[in-house]
């Protein structure tokens, strides 16, 4: 495994926006290590990118990696069994989730449960509950490669102490998402549905989702 790396875990499908992540990472590698004044930093160089997952767009992802000459820096680990995921999370430095649309984004919970700072698309439903801007992570417009690339640069330049503070904040925030809270929220959703028996299934689904994510 690389010494320092961004981690992403997703199916290789369109909505996960992995081509944009690859492009942003290429931009990050091109620009990292250079300050606004043109002087190089004294850090150990750019971080690598580890991608977990598989899917129909794998060939496109491989082609992009080749086009940007990122072999040796972007590591495709394939589909990882759930029991083996903690190792990748534990060794990572920052988790990135770039989806263009996501009802929630459970992988963000998983990353935060291992104490990772996060960079998450603002199209993910989990953002209001899980991402405290500048405290445990950052959000971005998934249509902006420049925005994501700059965030990757900024986060990789944070001090070890600052990253530790962000890790602690991720752990603090995600600690509130327990089975007990889930059960309470589910019961709340059932009570709401019973009080409005004529609501359509789509409305019930919306009420259920809101109840589940707002503990």
Backbone as CSV, one residue per row, in Angstrom:
resi,resn,N_x,N_y,N_z,CA_x,CA_y,CA_z,C_x,C_y,C_z
1,UNK,0.845,-1.197,0.000,0.000,0.000,0.000,0.885,1.254,0.000
2,UNK,0.418,2.339,-0.657,1.184,3.591,-0.614,1.270,4.139,0.809
3,UNK,2.279,4.954,1.045,2.452,5.525,2.382,1.353,6.531,2.708
4,UNK,0.989,7.361,1.755,-0.080,8.356,1.945,-1.029,8.250,0.761
5,UNK,-2.346,8.178,1.047,-3.264,8.081,-0.091,-4.681,8.545,0.239
6,UNK,-5.319,9.062,-0.821,-6.749,9.290,-0.816,-7.414,7.942,-1.103
7,UNK,-8.583,7.717,-0.492,-9.310,6.471,-0.711,-10.696,6.764,-1.242
8,UNK,-11.124,6.001,-2.235,-12.510,6.046,-2.722,-12.997,4.618,-2.854
9,UNK,-14.269,4.399,-2.524,-14.855,3.068,-2.610,-16.230,3.205,-3.245
10,UNK,-16.404,2.609,-4.438,-17.662,2.791,-5.165,-17.773,1.781,-6.293
11,UNK,-19.024,1.533,-6.704,-19.231,0.772,-7.924,-18.793,1.619,-9.116
12,UNK,-18.241,0.989,-10.105,-17.782,1.703,-11.293,-18.955,1.910,-12.240
13,UNK,-19.842,2.820,-11.836,-21.020,3.170,-12.628,-21.078,4.685,-12.748
14,UNK,-21.922,5.155,-13.656,-21.920,6.570,-14.036,-22.109,7.515,-12.856
15,UNK,-23.103,7.255,-12.001,-23.430,8.225,-10.954,-22.330,8.381,-9.905
16,UNK,-21.404,7.433,-9.846,-20.308,7.541,-8.874,-19.250,8.544,-9.320
17,UNK,-19.314,8.978,-10.601,-18.511,10.118,-11.061,-17.011,9.876,-10.964
18,UNK,-16.602,8.636,-11.153,-15.181,8.306,-11.009,-14.290,8.931,-12.083
19,UNK,-14.762,9.089,-13.335,-13.911,9.797,-14.303,-13.544,11.209,-13.834
20,UNK,-14.508,11.911,-13.223,-14.205,13.251,-12.702,-13.193,13.171,-11.562
21,UNK,-13.303,12.145,-10.738,-12.332,11.965,-9.658,-10.928,11.739,-10.221
22,UNK,-10.826,10.925,-11.264,-9.523,10.679,-11.885,-8.958,11.982,-12.463
23,UNK,-9.814,12.746,-13.137,-9.357,14.019,-13.717,-8.914,14.999,-12.630
24,UNK,-9.677,15.036,-11.536,-9.313,15.918,-10.422,-7.999,15.480,-9.803
25,UNK,-7.815,14.170,-9.698,-6.561,13.666,-9.135,-5.383,13.989,-10.048
26,UNK,-5.606,13.889,-11.355,-4.536,14.252,-12.305,-4.166,15.720,-12.138
27,UNK,-5.184,16.559,-11.952,-4.936,17.988,-11.734,-4.173,18.198,-10.421
28,UNK,-4.584,17.464,-9.398,-3.901,17.526,-8.105,-2.419,17.183,-8.251
29,UNK,-2.121,16.115,-8.958,-0.724,15.706,-9.113,0.072,16.736,-9.910
30,UNK,-0.595,17.371,-10.877,0.087,18.371,-11.692,0.430,19.613,-10.886
31,UNK,-0.478,19.987,-9.984,-0.310,21.259,-9.273,0.265,21.130,-7.866
32,UNK,0.172,19.941,-7.283,0.583,19.817,-5.879,2.077,20.068,-5.722
33,UNK,2.419,20.584,-4.555,3.815,20.889,-4.285,4.239,22.260,-4.730
34,UNK,3.306,23.004,-5.370,3.635,24.364,-5.805,2.760,25.377,-5.087
35,UNK,3.378,26.263,-4.383,2.622,27.321,-3.705,2.229,28.402,-4.699
36,UNK,1.378,29.318,-4.238,0.957,30.418,-5.104,2.139,31.269,-5.558
37,UNK,3.224,31.269,-4.745,4.384,32.082,-5.100,5.370,31.333,-5.994
38,UNK,4.984,30.117,-6.387,5.822,29.349,-7.296,6.898,28.530,-6.607
39,UNK,7.014,28.621,-5.282,8.030,27.870,-4.554,7.492,26.496,-4.171
40,UNK,8.331,25.479,-4.301,7.906,24.134,-3.947,7.859,23.973,-2.434
41,UNK,6.936,23.109,-1.968,6.849,22.821,-0.543,7.933,21.821,-0.178
42,UNK,8.084,21.592,1.101,9.087,20.640,1.579,8.452,19.334,2.007
43,UNK,7.195,19.056,1.590,6.553,17.804,1.968,7.129,16.654,1.144
44,UNK,6.572,15.450,1.338,7.109,14.272,0.677,6.461,13.988,-0.669
45,UNK,5.803,14.969,-1.227,5.240,14.792,-2.550,3.771,14.409,-2.537
46,UNK,3.186,14.282,-3.726,1.756,14.005,-3.837,1.370,12.648,-3.237
47,UNK,0.150,12.588,-2.732,-0.398,11.329,-2.256,-0.852,10.495,-3.447
48,UNK,-0.994,9.203,-3.237,-1.572,8.324,-4.250,-3.091,8.293,-4.094
49,UNK,-3.745,7.590,-5.000,-5.197,7.406,-4.960,-5.485,5.919,-5.043
50,UNK,-6.242,5.396,-4.076,-6.642,3.991,-4.069,-8.140,3.912,-4.334
51,UNK,-8.528,3.147,-5.355,-9.937,2.958,-5.708,-10.345,1.530,-5.412
52,UNK,-11.385,1.378,-4.604,-11.950,0.064,-4.313,-13.258,-0.085,-5.080
53,UNK,-13.457,-1.233,-5.707,-14.709,-1.462,-6.416,-14.482,-2.011,-7.809
54,UNK,-15.584,-2.244,-8.481,-15.547,-2.787,-9.832,-16.870,-2.432,-10.498
55,UNK,-16.963,-2.672,-11.798,-18.209,-2.381,-12.491,-18.012,-2.155,-13.972
56,UNK,-19.092,-1.840,-14.674,-19.058,-1.741,-16.140,-18.169,-0.631,-16.700
57,UNK,-17.823,0.361,-15.890,-16.988,1.451,-16.395,-15.499,1.245,-16.114
58,UNK,-15.128,0.040,-15.732,-13.719,-0.190,-15.383,-12.795,0.101,-16.564
59,UNK,-13.195,-0.309,-17.764,-12.344,-0.065,-18.934,-12.133,1.428,-19.159
60,UNK,-13.191,2.226,-18.969,-13.078,3.676,-19.126,-12.130,4.264,-18.081
61,UNK,-12.232,3.758,-16.844,-11.359,4.239,-15.772,-9.903,3.909,-16.094
62,UNK,-9.665,2.691,-16.543,-8.298,2.279,-16.901,-7.750,3.130,-18.037
63,UNK,-8.607,3.460,-18.992,-8.181,4.280,-20.127,-7.773,5.682,-19.664
64,UNK,-8.567,6.248,-18.743,-8.233,7.574,-18.212,-6.915,7.549,-17.454
65,UNK,-6.729,6.524,-16.662,-5.479,6.395,-15.907,-4.291,6.356,-16.862
66,UNK,-4.474,5.638,-17.959,-3.411,5.559,-18.969,-3.210,6.904,-19.670
67,UNK,-4.320,7.563,-20.029,-4.228,8.851,-20.719,-3.465,9.884,-19.896
68,UNK,-3.705,9.873,-18.580,-3.054,10.844,-17.698,-1.720,10.329,-17.134
69,UNK,-1.311,9.152,-17.579,-0.047,8.555,-17.144,0.034,8.444,-15.618
70,UNK,-1.039,7.898,-15.057,-1.136,7.789,-13.604,-0.840,6.387,-13.091
71,UNK,-0.351,5.510,-13.971,0.030,4.175,-13.521,1.093,4.304,-12.429
72,UNK,0.903,3.555,-11.376,1.837,3.654,-10.257,1.374,4.636,-9.200
73,UNK,0.366,5.448,-9.530,-0.166,6.429,-8.575,-1.642,6.191,-8.250
74,UNK,-2.395,5.647,-9.218,-3.786,5.260,-8.976,-3.826,3.732,-8.896
75,UNK,-4.302,3.222,-7.770,-4.274,1.784,-7.512,-5.697,1.230,-7.516
76,UNK,-6.002,0.368,-8.467,-7.313,-0.275,-8.551,-7.238,-1.605,-7.814
77,UNK,-7.918,-1.711,-6.696,-7.851,-2.914,-5.870,-9.006,-3.876,-6.116
78,UNK,-9.946,-3.485,-6.999,-11.067,-4.362,-7.295,-12.090,-4.396,-6.167
79,UNK,-13.004,-5.351,-6.276,-14.027,-5.505,-5.242,-13.394,-6.101,-3.987
80,UNK,-13.619,-5.459,-2.858,-13.048,-5.900,-1.588,-14.160,-6.426,-0.686
81,UNK,-13.960,-7.616,-0.147,-14.931,-8.175,0.788,-15.090,-7.253,1.999
82,UNK,-16.318,-7.206,2.529,-16.614,-6.267,3.610,-15.668,-6.447,4.793
83,UNK,-15.326,-7.687,5.100,-14.459,-7.938,6.259,-13.044,-7.383,6.072
84,UNK,-12.661,-7.149,4.804,-11.312,-6.652,4.526,-11.246,-5.133,4.362
85,UNK,-12.411,-4.481,4.291,-12.431,-3.036,4.079,-11.730,-2.234,5.182
86,UNK,-11.893,-2.604,6.467,-11.268,-1.788,7.522,-9.781,-1.551,7.333
87,UNK,-9.074,-2.508,6.743,-7.635,-2.331,6.527,-7.360,-1.150,5.614
88,UNK,-8.121,-1.051,4.525,-7.925,0.044,3.572,-8.305,1.383,4.198
89,UNK,-9.412,1.404,4.949,-9.822,2.632,5.623,-8.781,3.063,6.658
90,UNK,-8.295,2.103,7.430,-7.380,2.428,8.530,-6.060,3.005,8.026
91,UNK,-5.612,2.569,6.852,-4.323,3.023,6.335,-4.425,4.278,5.481
92,UNK,-5.654,4.673,5.120,-5.860,5.851,4.276,-5.675,7.138,5.078
93,UNK,-5.570,8.243,4.352,-5.431,9.552,5.002,-6.696,10.387,4.882
94,UNK,-7.375,10.308,3.730,-8.608,11.072,3.495,-9.498,10.244,2.569
95,UNK,-10.805,10.275,2.836,-11.777,9.566,1.994,-12.450,10.552,1.052
96,UNK,-12.630,10.149,-0.212,-13.264,11.005,-1.217,-14.476,10.294,-1.804
97,UNK,-15.608,10.995,-1.861,-16.829,10.437,-2.460,-17.380,11.464,-3.439
98,UNK,-17.370,11.123,-4.738,-17.606,12.124,-5.781,-18.933,11.978,-6.515
99,UNK,-19.878,11.244,-5.985,-21.121,10.947,-6.704,-21.872,12.199,-7.168
100,UNK,-22.509,12.082,-8.333,-23.347,13.177,-8.829,-24.736,13.117,-8.225
101,UNK,-25.125,11.965,-7.712,-26.397,11.822,-7.014,-26.291,10.647,-6.056
102,UNK,-26.827,10.813,-4.855,-26.746,9.775,-3.832,-27.792,10.063,-2.765
103,UNK,-28.704,9.113,-2.534,-29.701,9.331,-1.490,-29.050,9.557,-0.139
104,UNK,-28.010,8.806,0.141,-27.293,8.977,1.404,-25.782,8.912,1.163
105,UNK,-25.240,7.694,1.023,-23.799,7.512,0.842,-23.194,6.826,2.051
106,UNK,-23.554,5.550,2.250,-23.157,4.822,3.452,-21.646,4.681,3.586
107,UNK,-20.933,4.716,2.464,-19.471,4.595,2.550,-18.861,5.751,3.342
108,UNK,-19.549,6.878,3.373,-19.053,8.016,4.161,-19.128,7.678,5.642
109,UNK,-20.234,7.057,6.065,-20.328,6.576,7.453,-19.173,5.641,7.776
110,UNK,-18.910,4.693,6.865,-17.858,3.705,7.096,-16.495,4.388,7.253
111,UNK,-16.225,5.345,6.369,-14.943,6.046,6.431,-14.795,6.816,7.738
112,UNK,-15.856,7.511,8.121,-15.798,8.300,9.350,-15.690,7.416,10.585
113,UNK,-16.275,6.227,10.526,-16.199,5.306,11.663,-14.781,4.810,11.901
114,UNK,-13.925,4.916,10.881,-12.517,4.569,11.057,-11.659,5.814,11.295
115,UNK,-12.329,6.952,11.467,-11.616,8.178,11.811,-10.997,8.907,10.640
116,UNK,-11.647,8.851,9.468,-11.089,9.542,8.309,-11.729,10.907,8.092
117,UNK,-10.932,11.917,7.773,-11.493,13.152,7.219,-12.120,12.805,5.870
118,UNK,-13.114,13.591,5.446,-13.827,13.247,4.216,-13.952,14.449,3.285
119,UNK,-13.931,14.147,1.980,-14.249,15.125,0.941,-15.438,14.536,0.190
120,UNK,-16.600,15.182,0.286,-17.839,14.564,-0.179,-18.600,15.494,-1.118
121,UNK,-19.091,14.939,-2.208,-19.935,15.682,-3.141,-21.150,16.265,-2.435
122,UNK,-21.495,17.515,-2.782,-22.652,18.146,-2.146,-23.972,17.601,-2.661
123,UNK,-23.937,16.603,-3.553,-25.152,15.948,-4.034,-25.506,14.717,-3.201
124,UNK,-24.729,14.422,-2.193,-24.974,13.246,-1.359,-25.878,13.615,-0.184
125,UNK,-26.881,12.782,0.051,-27.849,13.076,1.104,-27.270,13.123,2.503
126,UNK,-26.124,12.486,2.711,-25.539,12.436,4.049,-24.846,13.731,4.456
127,UNK,-24.601,14.616,3.502,-23.784,15.801,3.777,-24.285,16.643,4.951
128,UNK,-25.584,17.018,5.017,-26.012,17.872,6.131,-25.784,17.244,7.504
129,UNK,-25.838,15.917,7.573,-25.707,15.240,8.862,-24.280,14.830,9.196
130,UNK,-23.468,14.566,8.195,-22.161,13.986,8.465,-20.974,14.907,8.217
131,UNK,-21.112,15.881,7.344,-19.955,16.701,6.990,-20.071,18.094,7.601
132,UNK,-19.218,18.357,8.567,-19.115,19.687,9.169,-17.999,20.422,8.429
133,UNK,-18.383,21.350,7.572,-17.444,22.006,6.660,-16.234,22.579,7.398
134,UNK,-15.051,22.112,7.003,-13.825,22.602,7.597,-13.475,21.978,8.930
135,UNK,-14.370,21.161,9.474,-14.123,20.543,10.784,-13.740,19.074,10.662
136,UNK,-14.546,18.317,9.944,-14.160,16.923,9.698,-14.017,16.637,8.205
137,UNK,-14.304,17.654,7.387,-14.185,17.451,5.948,-14.654,18.646,5.151
138,UNK,-14.834,18.405,3.854,-15.206,19.478,2.936,-16.177,18.928,1.894
139,UNK,-16.981,19.808,1.328,-17.898,19.423,0.261,-17.516,20.149,-1.029
140,UNK,-18.005,19.622,-2.151,-17.662,20.216,-3.441,-18.761,19.936,-4.450
141,UNK,-18.764,20.726,-5.500,-19.666,20.523,-6.629,-19.085,19.409,-7.498
142,UNK,-19.788,18.271,-7.654,-19.211,17.149,-8.396,-19.002,17.424,-9.877
143,UNK,-19.561,18.529,-10.366,-19.367,18.889,-11.769,-18.091,19.708,-11.974
144,UNK,-17.426,20.054,-10.873,-16.235,20.898,-10.957,-14.974,20.106,-10.632
145,UNK,-14.271,19.694,-11.666,-12.992,19.010,-11.477,-11.998,19.923,-10.774
146,UNK,-12.036,21.212,-11.115,-11.113,22.173,-10.508,-11.344,22.284,-9.003
147,UNK,-12.614,22.324,-8.597,-12.963,22.433,-7.184,-12.428,21.236,-6.402
148,UNK,-12.673,20.040,-6.924,-12.211,18.838,-6.237,-10.685,18.760,-6.228
149,UNK,-10.066,19.076,-7.338,-8.605,19.049,-7.389,-7.976,19.986,-6.376
150,UNK,-8.547,21.178,-6.239,-8.006,22.142,-5.277,-8.189,21.650,-3.845
151,UNK,-9.349,21.043,-3.556,-9.573,20.504,-2.220,-8.558,19.414,-1.899
152,UNK,-8.246,18.584,-2.873,-7.257,17.528,-2.650,-5.891,18.133,-2.341
153,UNK,-5.555,19.204,-3.037,-4.295,19.898,-2.749,-4.316,20.466,-1.335
154,UNK,-5.399,21.186,-1.003,-5.479,21.852,0.301,-5.417,20.850,1.447
155,UNK,-6.161,19.746,1.316,-6.199,18.763,2.399,-4.852,18.063,2.547
156,UNK,-4.203,17.754,1.438,-2.917,17.058,1.518,-1.826,17.936,2.134
157,UNK,-2.049,19.249,2.176,-1.073,20.164,2.767,-1.351,20.476,4.231
158,UNK,-2.435,19.937,4.772,-2.733,20.174,6.176,-1.686,19.503,7.061
159,UNK,-1.462,20.080,8.215,-0.498,19.508,9.152,-1.047,18.206,9.737
160,UNK,-0.157,17.376,10.238,-0.584,16.135,10.883,-1.520,16.421,12.057
161,UNK,-1.235,17.494,12.770,-2.085,17.841,13.905,-3.493,18.200,13.453
162,UNK,-3.589,18.963,12.366,-4.911,19.353,11.863,-5.682,18.132,11.373
163,UNK,-5.001,17.233,10.701,-5.669,16.018,10.235,-6.144,15.172,11.411
164,UNK,-5.376,15.132,12.473,-5.795,14.388,13.667,-7.055,14.996,14.267
165,UNK,-7.132,16.320,14.267,-8.331,16.986,14.779,-9.559,16.631,13.929
166,UNK,-9.364,16.576,12.625,-10.462,16.221,11.732,-10.877,14.767,11.922
167,UNK,-9.926,13.891,12.142,-10.245,12.488,12.405,-11.100,12.355,13.666
168,UNK,-10.702,13.077,14.691,-11.448,13.027,15.952,-12.870,13.541,15.761
169,UNK,-13.029,14.583,14.946,-14.357,15.141,14.708,-15.216,14.166,13.913
170,UNK,-14.637,13.471,12.952,-15.388,12.448,12.216,-15.904,11.380,13.162
171,UNK,-15.058,10.919,14.055,-15.467,9.898,15.026,-16.579,10.410,15.934
172,UNK,-16.460,11.672,16.344,-17.471,12.240,17.234,-18.826,12.324,16.536
173,UNK,-18.826,12.787,15.283,-20.081,12.957,14.549,-20.743,11.616,14.271
174,UNK,-19.979,10.658,13.774,-20.581,9.384,13.360,-21.002,8.534,14.552
175,UNK,-20.486,8.834,15.736,-20.859,8.066,16.925,-22.347,8.162,17.216
176,UNK,-23.001,9.219,16.729,-24.425,9.378,16.964,-25.301,8.498,16.088
177,UNK,-24.716,7.849,15.094,-25.496,7.027,14.173,-25.404,5.564,14.612
178,UNK,-26.262,5.201,15.577,-26.227,3.877,16.181,-27.498,3.095,15.836
179,UNK,-27.517,1.773,16.074,-28.743,0.996,15.860,-29.935,1.520,16.651
180,UNK,-29.667,2.050,17.841,-30.757,2.598,18.653,-31.399,3.791,17.963
181,UNK,-30.568,4.682,17.436,-31.103,5.837,16.721,-31.869,5.400,15.477
182,UNK,-31.368,4.370,14.796,-32.048,3.855,13.608,-33.430,3.327,13.980
183,UNK,-33.519,2.554,15.078,-34.791,1.984,15.502,-35.794,3.072,15.876
184,UNK,-35.309,4.096,16.573,-36.191,5.205,16.964,-36.712,5.930,15.733
185,UNK,-35.807,6.163,14.757,-36.200,6.853,13.534,-37.187,6.026,12.722
186,UNK,-36.975,4.706,12.685,-37.894,3.835,11.952,-39.283,3.867,12.567
187,UNK,-39.343,3.831,13.896,-40.643,3.896,14.569,-41.320,5.234,14.306
188,UNK,-40.514,6.309,14.266,-41.065,7.628,13.977,-41.676,7.653,12.572
189,UNK,-40.993,7.012,11.618,-41.498,6.969,10.246,-42.801,6.187,10.168
190,UNK,-42.866,5.087,10.905,-44.100,4.280,10.931,-45.252,5.089,11.503
191,UNK,-44.995,5.820,12.589,-46.040,6.642,13.213,-46.542,7.717,12.246
192,UNK,-45.610,8.328,11.500,-45.998,9.344,10.528,-46.867,8.732,9.439
193,UNK,-46.476,7.545,8.971,-47.237,6.882,7.910,-48.637,6.509,8.379
194,UNK,-48.748,6.036,9.607,-50.061,5.643,10.149,-50.966,6.850,10.308
195,UNK,-50.375,8.001,10.567,-51.176,9.207,10.750,-51.648,9.783,9.425
196,UNK,-51.057,9.327,8.316,-51.448,9.824,6.998,-51.673,8.636,6.062
197,UNK,-52.748,7.865,6.282,-52.966,6.614,5.540,-53.222,6.787,4.061
198,UNK,-53.557,7.987,3.620,-53.869,8.187,2.208,-52.663,8.628,1.395
199,UNK,-51.512,8.773,2.030,-50.343,9.262,1.301,-49.875,8.220,0.292
200,UNK,-49.306,8.684,-0.793,-48.804,7.798,-1.827,-47.519,7.128,-1.349
201,UNK,-47.160,6.011,-2.002,-45.947,5.278,-1.626,-44.710,6.153,-1.741
202,UNK,-44.683,7.001,-2.756,-43.508,7.860,-2.935,-43.374,8.852,-1.788
203,UNK,-44.491,9.338,-1.275,-44.449,10.251,-0.151,-43.980,9.521,1.095
204,UNK,-44.489,8.293,1.283,-44.059,7.515,2.441,-42.557,7.274,2.398
205,UNK,-42.033,6.954,1.204,-40.600,6.723,1.070,-39.800,7.953,1.476
206,UNK,-40.310,9.122,1.076,-39.634,10.366,1.427,-39.656,10.599,2.931
207,UNK,-40.815,10.355,3.550,-40.933,10.536,4.998,-40.025,9.570,5.746
208,UNK,-39.961,8.334,5.246,-39.120,7.337,5.892,-37.660,7.734,5.826
209,UNK,-37.235,8.171,4.657,-35.834,8.567,4.491,-35.480,9.722,5.413
210,UNK,-36.363,10.730,5.470,-36.092,11.890,6.318,-36.009,11.489,7.792
211,UNK,-36.891,10.579,8.199,-36.897,10.151,9.596,-35.642,9.376,9.937
212,UNK,-35.181,8.575,8.990,-34.011,7.741,9.243,-32.737,8.561,9.340
213,UNK,-32.627,9.614,8.572,-31.376,10.366,8.568,-31.359,11.498,9.571
214,UNK,-32.528,11.886,10.059,-32.556,12.936,11.085,-32.848,12.297,12.420
215,UNK,-31.790,11.844,13.092,-31.938,11.090,14.334,-32.464,11.971,15.449
